Amino acid sequence: MAENIFLAKEPRKYGFADREAMVRGTRQLLERVGMGQTDPNSPLERLNTASQQMVAIARALSFDARLIIMDEPTSSLHDREVDTLFRVIRQLKADGVSVIFISHKLDELYRICDQITVLRDGATVLTGALSDLSRLDLVATMLGRKPEAIAAGAQTAFTRAEQRTTGETLLRAQGVASWPRLRNASLSVRSGEILGIAGLLGSGRSELASAIFGAGDLNAGTFELDGRPYRAKNPRAAIRAGVALTPEDRKTEGLVGIMSIADNMTLSILKRISRFGFISRRKERELANEYAQRLGVRMTSLDQPVKELSGGNQQKVLLARSLAVKPRLLILDEPTRGVDVGAKLEIQRIISDIADKDRGVILISSEMEEIAEASDRIHVLRDGESVASLDARSVTNAQIMIYMASGDVAEEEEVSA
């Protein structure tokens, strides 16, 4: 960790990197970002995504800069860690340091920012004091629409739970464990249903998704898919069984940045578009074009490297790859993280369409509003264990938070209307 923070600016002693000074400086910086108990000698790869984000912020602080640019710094942080970051930003401001804070989360902007600049399609469309701008006007400016049109369509992009018809149980999981984080999770998903997974960071949400998809270690537990025993030894087996996953980190776990949009969309179905071991470029482009149009991917061409797309369009490419395998069960881990308001609404509509077509969807999100609005049922994990299964139509955000934080319920509990 110390090497990451002092990379290319290591303190020197007798011409060599001064390890003791690096560790000492790292401890001080970690203390500033609320990670004072973390060992500076720990390898960065062993930390979770949120902790890695805080280390990146500590590295920015190490430069003693007069201006610090933070690009989506809270995308992987829990509320407590966001509070710590904002405390650091306020201290920087008091010390005379300017901060450019880039975020799609409006609540955060209103909590921490003084001035606002809105960019749309690569051009500045607004600059001014944030206190002079209502949230409705800000959203309207971001989307390029009139405020009254936004207000009229202010309902969630998700089809409400009571409007969907669910079928038979599609997936049933019992006693799933993937140590050390996931210890005892049990849930079920029906066809045509969106099951939201709620839990604090470290509760085992992503580990549960990986266990179902065959991408993580499974230490215990059983699965049934369409009433038959199911256990994926690897992602390839899961895809063959009709299970697809869009991972939490699209850049490191999902997409191949230097490859084209078409190549990324078809990575999971190469056998289907191949003949005698050779990929049919015609079939590849036909399929990629179909999904690009269906999902509204904004691009210059199918040959464009996917790394050149915006975050929202990259997420659509990842969704297209999952949909191309025609899954019965689609697992979405943070599908709207780091995307703008417009792309978020589009992705939410796509998710509702998927659930309406006789598929089951497991939705994992750190945003409580997204989970509450999207789901038919909400399954709560705490410390790697299932603590509640809640009817989304009758439960409040406060009740969900109580289950996430308290863990008083020892086994799955159904709360119905």
C-alpha positions in Angstrom: 0.0 0.0 0.0 2.8 2.4 0.9 4.4 1.8 -2.6 1.1 2.8 -4.3 0.8 6.0 -2.3 4.4 7.1 -2.9 4.8 5.7 -6.4 7.3 7.8 -8.4 7.9 10.2 -5.4 9.5 7.9 -2.8 11.4 9.6 0.0 15.1 8.9 -0.3 17.9 8.1 2.2 21.4 7.6 1.0 20.2 7.3 -2.5 17.7 4.5 -1.8 14.0 4.6 -1.1 13.4 5.2 2.6 10.9 2.5 3.5 10.4 3.7 7.1 9.5 7.2 5.9 7.1 5.8 3.3 5.3 3.7 6.0 5.3 6.6 8.4 3.8 8.9 5.8 1.3 6.3 4.7 0.0 5.9 8.3 -0.6 9.6 8.5 -2.4 9.8 5.2 -4.6 6.7 6.0 -5.5 8.3 9.3 -6.8 11.4 7.4 -9.2 9.2 5.3 -10.4 7.1 8.2 -8.2 4.0 7.7 -5.8 4.5 10.6 -6.1 0.9 11.6 -5.0 -0.4 8.2 -1.4 -1.8 7.9 0.6 0.3 5.3 2.5 -2.8 4.3 -0.7 -4.7 3.2 -0.9 -5.5 -0.5 -3.5 -3.2 -2.1 -5.1 -6.2 -3.9 -6.3 -7.6 -0.6 -8.4 -4.6 0.1 -12.0 -4.4 -1.0 -13.1 -1.9 -3.7 -14.1 0.8 -1.2 -10.8 0.6 0.7 -8.9 0.8 -2.5 -10.8 4.0 -3.4 -9.9 5.5 -0.1 -6.2 4.7 -0.7 -6.4 6.4 -4.0 -7.7 9.5 -2.2 -4.9 9.3 0.3 -2.4 9.2 -2.6 -3.9 12.4 -4.0 -3.5 14.0 -0.6 0.2 13.0 -0.5 0.9 15.5 -3.3 0.1 18.6 -1.2 -1.7 19.9 -4.3 -3.5 23.2 -4.5 -6.1 21.6 -6.7 -7.4 18.0 -6.5 -9.7 16.5 -9.1 -11.9 13.7 -7.7 -13.7 11.7 -10.5 -16.6 9.7 -9.0 -14.7 9.2 -5.7 -17.7 7.8 -3.8 -18.7 5.2 -6.4 -17.5 2.3 -4.2 -18.0 3.9 -0.8 -20.5 3.2 1.9 -22.3 6.1 3.6 -19.9 6.1 6.6 -16.9 6.3 4.2 -18.6 9.0 2.2 -18.9 11.0 5.4 -15.2 10.5 6.1 -14.4 11.7 2.5 -16.5 14.8 2.9 -14.8 15.6 6.2 -11.5 15.4 4.4 -12.8 17.6 1.5 -14.0 20.2 4.0 -10.6 20.3 5.7 -8.9 20.7 2.4 -11.2 23.6 1.6 -10.4 25.2 5.0 -6.6 24.7 4.2 -7.1 26.7 0.9 -7.1 23.6 -1.4 -9.6 23.6 -4.3 -11.5 20.4 -5.2 -13.1 19.5 -8.5 -15.7 16.9 -7.5 -17.2 14.9 -10.4 -20.3 12.9 -9.5 -23.7 11.8 -10.9 -25.1 11.6 -7.4 -27.2 14.8 -6.8 -27.4 14.4 -3.1 -23.6 14.4 -2.8 -23.3 17.5 -5.0 -25.7 19.4 -2.8 -23.9 18.3 0.4 -20.4 19.2 -0.6 -20.3 21.6 -3.6 -20.4 25.4 -3.8 -20.4 25.8 -7.6 -21.8 23.6 -10.3 -20.8 23.1 -13.9 -22.9 20.8 -16.1 -21.5 19.2 -19.2 -23.7 17.7 -21.9 -22.4 16.1 -25.1 -18.9 17.5 -24.5 -20.0 21.1 -24.0 -20.6 23.3 -20.9 -24.3 24.1 -20.6 -24.4 25.7 -17.1 -22.1 27.2 -14.6 -23.2 28.8 -11.4 -23.9 28.6 -7.6 -25.4 25.3 -6.7 -27.6 27.0 -4.0 -29.4 28.9 -6.8 -30.4 25.7 -8.6 -33.2 23.4 -7.6 -32.7 19.6 -8.1 -35.4 19.6 -10.7 -33.7 22.3 -12.7 -30.4 20.6 -12.4 -31.7 17.3 -13.7 -33.5 19.1 -16.5 -30.3 20.8 -17.5 -28.3 17.5 -17.4 -30.9 15.8 -19.6 -31.6 18.8 -21.9 -35.3 18.8 -21.1 -37.8 21.2 -19.7 -38.3 21.0 -15.9 -42.1 20.5 -16.3 -41.5 17.5 -18.6 -39.2 16.0 -16.0 -41.7 16.6 -13.2 -44.5 15.0 -15.2 -42.4 11.9 -15.8 -40.9 11.8 -12.3 -42.0 8.2 -11.7 -39.3 5.6 -11.5 -38.1 4.1 -14.7 -38.8 0.7 -13.3 -42.1 -1.0 -13.8 -43.6 -1.2 -10.4 -43.7 -4.6 -8.7 -47.5 -4.8 -8.6 -47.6 -4.5 -12.4 -45.5 -7.6 -13.0 -46.7 -11.2 -13.0 -44.3 -13.7 -11.6 -44.2 -17.4 -12.4 -42.8 -20.5 -10.8 -39.6 -20.6 -8.7 -36.7 -20.3 -11.0 -33.7 -20.4 -8.6 -33.6 -21.7 -5.1 -30.4 -21.4 -3.0 -29.9 -23.0 0.5 -27.1 -22.5 3.0 -24.7 -20.9 0.5 -21.2 -20.1 1.9 -18.1 -18.7 0.2 -15.6 -17.9 2.9 -14.7 -15.6 4.5 -17.5 -13.1 3.6 -20.4 -15.3 2.7 -21.4 -17.7 5.5 -25.1 -18.7 5.2 -27.3 -17.3 2.4 -30.7 -18.8 1.3 -33.0 -17.2 -1.2 -35.4 -17.9 -4.1 -36.2 -16.1 -7.3 -39.3 -16.6 -9.5 -39.5 -16.1 -13.2 -40.7 -12.6 -14.1 -39.4 -11.3 -10.8 -36.7 -8.8 -9.7 -35.1 -9.8 -6.5 -33.1 -7.0 -4.9 -30.1 -7.9 -2.7 -29.5 -5.3 0.0 -26.6 -5.2 2.4 -23.7 -3.1 3.6 -20.3 -3.3 2.0 -18.8 -6.5 3.0 -22.1 -8.3 3.6 -21.4 -10.9 0.9 -23.6 -9.5 -1.9 -21.1 -9.9 -4.7 -19.8 -13.1 -3.3 -23.3 -14.6 -3.5 -23.6 -13.5 -7.1 -20.2 -15.1 -7.9 -21.2 -18.3 -6.1 -24.4 -18.6 -8.2 -22.4 -17.9 -11.4 -19.6 -20.2 -10.7 -17.0 -17.4 -10.5 -16.1 -17.8 -6.9 -15.3 -20.5 -4.3 -18.3 -22.4 -3.0 -17.7 -23.9 0.4 -21.2 -25.0 1.2 -24.8 -24.8 -0.1 -27.1 -26.2 -2.7 -28.9 -24.7 -5.7 -31.9 -25.7 -7.8 -32.6 -24.2 -11.2 -36.0 -24.8 -12.7 -36.6 -27.5 -10.1 -33.4 -29.4 -10.9 -30.1 -29.6 -9.0 -27.7 -26.9 -10.3 -24.1 -26.1 -9.5 -21.9 -24.2 -11.9 -18.2 -25.2 -11.6 -17.3 -22.2 -13.7 -18.9 -19.3 -15.6 -19.0 -21.3 -18.8 -21.2 -23.9 -17.1 -23.4 -21.2 -15.7 -24.0 -19.7 -19.1 -24.8 -23.1 -20.6 -27.4 -23.5 -17.8 -28.9 -20.2 -18.6 -27.4 -18.0 -15.9 -25.6 -14.7 -16.8 -23.8 -12.1 -14.7 -22.9 -8.5 -15.2 -20.1 -7.9 -12.6 -19.7 -5.0 -10.2 -16.5 -3.7 -11.8 -17.1 -3.5 -15.6 -13.5 -2.3 -16.4 -11.5 -5.0 -14.6 -14.1 -7.9 -14.5 -16.4 -7.3 -17.5 -15.1 -5.5 -20.5 -11.9 -5.8 -22.6 -11.2 -2.1 -23.2 -9.0 -2.4 -26.3 -11.5 -4.7 -28.1 -14.3 -3.4 -30.2 -17.9 -3.1 -29.1 -18.9 -6.0 -31.4 -16.2 -8.2 -29.9 -17.2 -7.4 -26.4 -20.9 -8.1 -27.0 -20.3 -11.5 -28.4 -17.5 -12.9 -26.2 -19.9 -15.2 -24.4 -21.5 -16.7 -27.5 -18.5 -17.3 -29.8 -19.5 -20.9 -30.4 -22.9 -19.9 -31.6 -21.6 -17.5 -34.2 -18.7 -19.8 -35.3 -18.5 -22.4 -38.0 -15.7 -25.0 -38.2 -13.9 -23.1 -35.5 -14.0 -19.7 -37.3 -16.0 -16.7 -36.2 -18.6 -15.5 -38.7 -18.0 -11.8 -38.7 -21.3 -11.3 -40.5 -23.2 -13.0 -37.7 -21.2 -11.2 -35.1 -22.0 -7.8 -36.6 -25.7 -8.7 -37.1 -26.1 -9.7 -33.5 -24.1 -6.7 -32.1 -26.0 -4.3 -34.3 -29.3 -5.8 -33.0 -28.4 -5.2 -29.4 -26.7 -1.9 -30.0 -30.0 -0.6 -31.4 -32.2 -2.3 -28.8 -30.2 -0.9 -25.9 -29.5 2.5 -27.5 -25.7 2.3 -27.4 -24.3 5.6 -28.5 -21.1 4.9 -30.6 -19.3 5.9 -33.8 -19.4 2.3 -35.1 -19.3 -1.3 -33.9 -15.6 -1.3 -34.4 -15.0 1.4 -31.9 -12.9 0.3 -28.9 -15.3 -0.1 -25.9 -12.9 1.9 -23.7 -13.8 5.0 -25.6 -17.5 4.9 -24.6 -19.0 6.7 -21.7 -19.7 4.7 -18.5 -23.4 4.3 -19.3 -22.7 3.0 -22.8 -20.1 0.6 -21.5 -22.6 -0.7 -19.1 -25.1 -1.2 -22.0 -22.4 -3.2 -23.9 -22.0 -5.4 -20.8 -25.7 -5.9 -20.6 -25.9 -6.8 -24.3 -23.3 -9.5 -23.8 -25.4 -11.0 -20.9 -28.6 -10.8 -22.9 -27.0 -12.4 -26.0 -26.7 -15.7 -24.1 -30.5 -15.6 -23.7 -30.4 -16.3 -19.9 -33.2 -17.5 -17.8 -31.6 -15.8 -14.8 -29.7 -12.5 -15.0 -27.6 -11.3 -12.1 -26.9 -7.6 -12.2 -24.2 -6.3 -9.7 -24.3 -2.5 -9.4 -25.7 -2.0 -13.0 -26.0 1.8 -12.7 -22.9 2.6 -10.8 -20.9 5.5 -12.2 -23.4 6.4 -15.0 -25.2 9.7 -15.7 -28.8 10.3 -14.9 -30.0 9.7 -18.5 -28.2 6.4 -18.9 -29.3 5.3 -15.5 -33.0 5.7 -16.5 -32.4 3.9 -19.7 -30.7 1.0 -17.9 -33.5 0.8 -15.4 -36.0 0.5 -18.2 -34.0 -2.3 -19.8 -33.9 -4.2 -16.5 -37.7 -3.9 -16.1 -38.1 -5.2 -19.7 -35.9 -8.2 -18.9 -38.0 -9.2 -15.9 -41.2 -8.8 -17.9 -40.1 -11.5 -20.3 -40.3 -14.6 -18.2 -36.8 -14.3 -16.8 -35.7 -13.9 -13.3 -33.4 -11.0 -12.2 -31.2 -10.6 -9.2 -30.4 -6.9 -8.7 -27.5 -5.9 -6.4 -27.2 -2.2 -5.7 -25.7 0.1 -3.0 -28.4 2.7 -3.7 -31.3 2.1 -1.4 -33.8 4.0 -3.6 -32.9 1.8 -6.6 -33.4 -1.4 -4.7 -36.7 -0.2 -3.2 -38.1 1.0 -6.5 -36.9 -1.8 -8.7 -37.6 -4.9 -6.7 -40.6 -7.2 -6.2 -38.9 -8.6 -3.1 -35.8 -7.4 -1.2 -33.4 -10.0 0.3 -31.2 -8.6 3.0 -27.7 -9.9 3.8 -25.7 -8.9 6.9 -22.2 -10.2 7.7 -22.6 -12.9 5.1 -25.9 -14.3 6.3 -29.5 -13.9 5.1 -31.5 -11.9 7.7 -34.8 -11.0 5.8 -36.8 -11.4 2.7 -39.1 -8.4 2.4 -42.1 -7.5 0.2 -41.0 -4.4 -1.7 -44.6 -3.1 -1.8 -45.0 -2.8 1.9 -41.5 -2.2 3.4 -39.9 1.2 4.0 -36.3 2.3 3.4 -36.0 2.7 7.2 -37.1 -0.9 7.8 -34.6 -2.2 5.2 -31.8 -0.2 6.9 -32.7 -1.7 10.3 -32.4 -5.2 8.9 -29.1 -4.3 7.2 -27.6 -2.8 10.4 -29.1 -4.9 13.2 -29.0 -8.5 12.0 -31.4 -9.4 14.8 -33.3 -11.8 12.5 -31.6 -15.2 12.6 -33.3 -16.7 9.5 -35.2 -15.6 6.4 -38.4 -13.8 7.3 -41.2 -12.9 4.9 -42.9 -9.5 5.4 -46.0 -9.3 3.3 -48.5 -6.6 2.7 
